[in-house]
Amino acid sequence: MRLHATPIERATLSADQIDRMFALYSASYCDAHRDIFDQDLSDKTHCIILRDTEDVIQGFSTLKLYTATWGGTSQRVIFSGDTIIDPAHWGSQQLAFAWIRLAGQISRHAPGVPLYWLLICKGHRTYRYLRAFAHDYAPRWDAATAPSMQALIDHLATQRFGAAYGGDTGVLSFATPQGRLTPELAEVPDAHRRLPDVAYFLVRNPHYASGDELVCLCELSSANLRPMARRLFCST
């Protein structure tokens, strides 16, 4: 079944759409509480909705666009929230393609202001999107994080998550889990474990199945994106 993805402002979501999104969310995560889901969603500015040919929502991604001050200058940040695709439609890249197109549109609104992608990962599949999209990101298995980048990660994570962020580990750990992957989704196939970036993620975030999240950062610029992502990012 063909899928198509559409970016929209979060405030335009209907009650029925939010109900469907929560149904998808609760099928993928333990500790799925509607009030927490609604509160988290209300903090976001944009959503990308993945629909099938019958206009049924089969996936979504949420994000918050905001401005942060660092080193006396403004930085724009895209903070990624939940990204869910019904497992029956895994393999479709329409949601990812729409996401990077939207990021390009956001970048063009203020081309002189650096744009960063703040991503928190509780699963290896999410973490691997960084490598698929970008040449440079942090943290990564094959290069040490530059001190300036680490300082920015620490600043953004502490600003947003407070004491839940462990600066020594780079991991968010909540006293009350904010959503654990279901056992089926938390399972890492042996073939994936042999991949260097997956093995690295598992070392950096050993308690991911308990809901811990690795904080990652990537600059979103045409120079830093891989060819396919760059074409989408620069498309109009």
N, C-alpha and C positions, 0 to 999 in steps of 0.2 A: 504494500500500500504506500503510495507516494505521500511524502510529508513536506510541509512548508513551514518556515519559521518567520515570525513577524515581531519586530521590536515595538513596544508600546510604552507609554508612561504608566507607571504603576498605579497612579490615581484613577486611571480609566478602567481598571479591571472591574468586572461585574461580580456580584455575589456568587452567581453560578460558576463563573470561571475560577474564583477563589476556592469554592467547594471542590471542584475537580482537581485543582492543584494540590489541595491538602490530601485528597484521596491518593494521588500519586506519591506524595511525600510520605504518608503514613505506611504505604506499602513497601517503602525502601528503608525506613528508619524505625528503630525501636524508640521508646520515649517520645512518641509523637503526640504532643499536646496542642490542641487547636489554639488555645490562647497564646501560647508561645509562638506558634507559627504565625498567627495574625500579627502579633507584636513585631516580630522580625520582618515580616513583609511590609508593614507600615513604615518601617525605617528606610526602605529602598526607594529609589527614584525611577527605575526602569525595570521592565521585564521583557524577556523574549519568550514568545509562546510558540510551541511546536504543535501543529495540527495535522490531522490526516485529511483525506479527501472528503470525509463526511463532517469535517469541521470539529471533530472531537479532539480535545487537548490530550496529547500523548507525551508531552514533556514541557519543561520550562526552565528558565534560568533567571535569577534576579540579580540586580546590582544596584549599588548606590554610588552616584557620582558626587564627589565633594572636593573642597579645596582645603589643603593643609599648608601651614607655614613651616618651613624648614630652612635653617641657615639664613634666615632673613628674607627668603624668597617664597613665592607661592608655587605649590605643586598641585596639580589636579590628580585625583585618585579615583580609580574605578575599583570599588570593593565588591568582589563577587560573593553573592549569597548562595542560596541553594540552587543546585543544578540537578534536575531529575529527568530521566527519560525512561518510559516504560520499557522493561527488559525485552519485550517483544519487538521493539524498534531499535535496539542497540545496533550499531553499525551505521546508522544514518548520521551524517555530519552536518545536516542542515542547521541545527541549533548552533554548532560551533562556527559555521560560516556566517550566520546572521550576527553572532556576537562580535566577531572581529570586524565586520562591516560597520556595526554600530560604534565600536571603538574608534574606527577611522573617522566617522562623522563627528564624534566628540572631539577628536584631536584637531580637526579642521576648524572647529569653532573658536579655538584659541591656539593657533599654531606656535606661538612663542612661549607657551607655558608647558613645561614638562608634564607628561601624562604617565602615571604608573598604574600597574595592575596589582592590587593587593589581593592575594588568593590564600585562603586557608584550606588545607587539605586533610581530610580524615580518611581518604582512600587513595590507593596508588593510581587508580584510573584518572582521578582529577589531577594529581601531581604531574602525570605524563603529558597533559595538555601544554604545560610550559615548554617542554622540549619540542613538541609538535609545532608550536607557534613561533618560538623565539630562539635566537642564537645565544643570548646571555640572559640569565635569570639567577635568582638566589633563593635558597641554597641549591647547590647542584653537586653531583657526584664527582665530576671531572675538573672542578676548579674551585679554589678557595674564594669565599665571599670577600670582596673588597671592604676594607674598614668603613669607607663612606657609605656603601650600600647597607652594611650591617647596622650602622648607626641609624639610617633612615628606617630600616625594618623595625628596629627596636622602638624608635619614636612613634611610628604609626601604630604598631601593635599595642604599645603601652597606652597611647592616647585613646585607642578604641576599646581595649579589653582590660585595662588596668591590671590588677593583681593576678588575673587568670593567665597572663603571659609570663612565661619563664624565659628571661633574657639569656640565661646560661644554656638553655636547651633549644630555644627558638620555637617552643611548642606551647599551644594553649591547652590548659587543663582546668576543667570546670568542676567545682565541688558537686554540682548537680549536672549530669550529662545533658548536653544540649541537642542530643540526637546521635544515637549509635547506629551504624550500619546494621542491617539485619545479618544474621550469621551467613546467609547465602552470599550476600554482597561483600561481606568482610573477608570471605575466603579468597586467598591469593593462589591461583593455579601455579603449579611447579614451573611451567614454562615462563610465566611472568616473573617468578622469583629469580630466575637466572638472568634477567635483564639488569644491567648495571644501575639504571635509574630507579628501578623498583627495589632492588636490594638496598640501595642507599636510603630510599624513603622508609623502608622497614627498620633500618638501623636508627635513623633520625627520629622516627615516630613509632616506637615499639608498642605503645599502648593505643594505637589508632582504633582498634576494635572496641575500646572502652570509651571512645568519643574524643580522644585527644586530637588536636589539629596542628599540623605543621604550617607555620606562617611563611609565605613566599612572596617575592616581589619581582616584578619585571617591568622595565621601561617599555612603553608602547610607542614605538617610533618606526618609521619605514626602514631605517637603517638597521634596526635590531630584529626585524622580523624575517622569517624564512620566506622563500619565494612565493609559495601559495598564499600564505597569510598576508604577505605584503601586497599582493595583487588585490585581495579582498579589502584590506585596510585602506588602500588608495583608490578603490573604485568609488564612483559617484552614482 
